[in-house]
Structures are given as C-alpha cells and as structure tokens.
C-alpha cells in the first residue's frame, strides 16, 4: 500500500479513523509487552517506528557489515514478506531463489550475509545456529516480539518522524509512540529532518544519527544524465531525493506501492515515458529484483552511513558480551 497523505498531518480522515487506531494501538502495546523465548544466540532486533519506509533494511545491512568486519557471522532473519513460495520450514537464501520464493528485501539481505527465511522465529534461530551463525539480526522483529532481544534498535526517518502521531489505520505508527520508545534500547535517526530530531530529544535513550548515501560510482555515472526515477517502496520520495542528489537531471518520477509487482502494462508505460523524454529509467535495488532481467532500467544502490560508527560498535559489543555472559552462566 501507499502511505496516505493524512498519515503525515492531522486531519478529518485521521480523526474519523482514530477509534480503530486506538484499538490497533492497544493490541500492538500488548504484543510489545509479552514475554518471548530467548534464542541460544545473541539477538539484535531492528524495527521501524512506522509502517514502512523508515530504513530498517539498510540498517540491518549496515549492522551485518560492521559485525562481519569484527569476525562475527551474523544470520539475518526475516519472514520474507511478499514471497509466494510454499515452504514452511526455515531455509537459507541461495542463488536459485528469487523474489517469489524469498521476497525482495530478503534477496537484498542475502547479498550481505546469511539470510534465513522463516515464519517461526525460534525455528529460524535454531536453524541459523546449526549453520554456524554467531549471532542473529532480526529484520522487522521489533513489534512481533517472537524472540527476546538482547538489543532492540528503533529506526526513525527524521523527515517523517511519527507522522500525525496516531496508530494504524488512523496514522502510520505500528504501536503507540511511548510504548515503542520504552521498548527500544537505542534509536537510529536517519536523515536531517526536524521531526526525527524532536522525537530523539524527547527520548532518554542513546541516539545515533545516520544518512542514506548513494553508491559513489553509480552516482558519478548518473550525474548530468536525463533520468526518470520510479520506485515501489515505503516512501518513494526518499529515493527520488537521493537520485536528484547524484546530479542527475530527474525529468519525471513514478511512485508505486511498497513491494509492487510490476505488470506488463506498468513496464510498457515506463518504457514509453522514457522514450518520449529521451531519458534513462532508474530505480532502487529493491525494485530491481522484482523486474524482468531484460527490462531496460538501472538500479541506484544506496547504503547507510552511520555518523558515530565507533559508538555504535561499542553498543553492539557491550550487548553481545552481556548476552554471551548470561547464556554461559
């Protein structure tokens, strides 16, 4: 789905839906408070404050890179949202998997570490241990609370913040703001917007800042070229902004719903638009894995640059040390 405009600012639609938001919020608060089993491996859980577009997947990838450089072997656990495969048991993503069997975000994760798909988090954790993983990183496991975390990280888009401050469907929050803040061990604020900074100042938890940055080589190749950006992600406007920052001449943009499955009509319309504009089609890596291999579009890779990397590493090391000590006792 696409985030409706009224999720960002208070209005008649959000007030009309507020009773449903209160009900959803109460249920979500209960999920956050429930007890969960502890995995045999240290467990880092990543969640987004709102319903998509905060930057969970880039953070998971950044954490995997940081921890791998420290000699760890992280397993990246995901439910494989959007996949249509019938497998119920946990499995490790391999080159033979595609978006249908694994999901688009999972394919991206598999490029940076051991990615395991499974609806049962505890079973996935046991499977990861059997494959030699030394720790777990749960992509979007914050709100489900299926495994007890040793470190919970909450991602906030600094431009969007908490939107209108209401829970789904009246607003974008996946649980009441104060409940999410209480569960989080630290906040990762991505971007330079005021909304996220206001939230971080009101929270008595460690706050780390980060930025989405385009791949330097890809950005250099796009500079000065006429391009059309298209994306089916949580907040396509974020990608369009990053695309413009490369120095490309963005002559048009097209936004689709998150995890959008591109039809033949979609692809034909995009191709026709590119021909009329004399421009190159450019999309996200997440969208690229959902496109036919022969489709004429370029992907702009991005990564998450953490401003205080050493401080984040200290936080990770401390959490892992505590987790291992508690499991050894």
Secondary structure, DSSP 8 states (H G I E B T S, - for coil): ----GGGTS--HHHHHTHHHHHHHHHHHHHHHHS--B--SSEEEEEEESBSS-S-HHHHHHHHHHHHHHTT--EEEEE--TT------S-EE--TT--HHHH-HHHHHHHTSSEEEE-S-HHHHHHHHHHTT-SEEEEET-TTT--B--SEEEEEEETTTTTTTS-BTTTSSBSS-HHHHHHH-SEEEEESS-HHHHHHHHT--SEEEEEEEEE-HHHHHHHTT-EEEEEE-STTHHHHHHHHHHTT-EEEEEEE--TT----HHHHHHHHHHHHHHT-EEEE-HHHHTTS-TTS--EE--EEEEETTHHHHHHHHHHHHHHHHHHHH-
